[in-house]
Amino acid sequence: MGLTRLAAVSPASLLSWYPAFAGSAGRMIFLGEDPARPAVDVARLVLEAGDATVDFLSSHETLLRDRRLAAQLRDAGVAVRCQSARATAAATDKVMVKRLLEDSGVPTPSWGRGAPPRQVASPVLVKRRSGTQSQGLTWAHTTAGPGDDRYWETYVDGVEFSVVLHREDQRIVVFPPVWKGETRTDLLPPWRRLRVCPLPSSWRDLASELARMGTRVAELLDVWGFAEVEFIASGGALSVIEVNPRVSGTLRLVAMATGVRVFDQVQLAALPSRPPATRYAAELPYDGVPLLSEDVIATSRITCAAPTPQRVRHLIGDYVSGSAPWPDEWASHD
């Protein structure tokens, strides 16, 4: 009889929707976001679960802590899997990622430390070296300039995408790409905008290249488990702008589009390398009552899925008022 699969979950955002995408044999313990949570406390929770192997599902804030906890559990004889050392370091050092991408020939917007060169013609952004989800993102002219925890990057006028993947034992599953709309000069981050999966028809020719580049980045960072690679398409070219080696917000969107129980290790192991979308899914920011059903999951975002894009739009409109820049086929009538 195999070991029980135990997920040690950090992000509080997962608590409400994790059960919808977990297998019947798996269990979950919530670790929370405390970066100093003692190992003895976690060990107690694991031992209470019985004979288990533990998978750490980390947030950006807990990647370092979870690697420490995982090492201490291994020393105690517990079978543990967590994010790799390289990917964890990359998550907390975007400059490291930029250098790694450049050295490996993966396109990324022009960037640097210190003051931007005068010959840079594009508008320039300043980003936090250790940030995520657009934390600290500003225009160069509104800040004192890059410091130890900042770097500059040229603004690219284009369309944003995400690729969510899962990597284990050199096997990579790449989920259908997510469309996140045009880049914006007001710097409203994608998690506060409309996101849809699969790609709108006008962008589907990019799917294979997005998957190829996402796979390349996951290999470069030695990712374990889930990760998200963020892209901008501009002038027919793709560039990588961010890598999130953790559970990301777009994971729920691709799970609902593909119908995959993404926290079920048995189903993950049986998936093809590129599982197709079997439904259309979309999500928008949400501040209403939490919901959990087959077609609607709502926390700080509401994610809806249905057989056609028009039905998704009608469904999401039952919960969210206002307008969004929907792709063309999502805006047409049934």
Secondary structure, 3 states (H helix, E strand, C coil): CCCEEEEEECCHHHCCCHHHHCCCCEEEEECCCCCCCCHHHHHHHHHHCCCEEEEEECCHHHHHHHHHHHHHHHHCCCEEECCCHHHHHHHCCHHHHHHHHHHCCCCCCCEECCCCCCCCCCCEEEEECCCCCCCCCEEHHHCCCCCCCEEEEECCCCEEEEEEEEEECCEEEECCCEEEEECCCCCCCHHHCCEEECCCHHHHHHHHHHHHHHHHHHHHCCCCEEEEEEEEEECCEEEEEEEECCCCCHHHHHHHHHCCCCCCHHHHHHCCCCCCCCCEEEEEECCCCCEECCCEEECCEEEEEECCHHHHHHHHHCCCCCCCCCCHHHHCCC
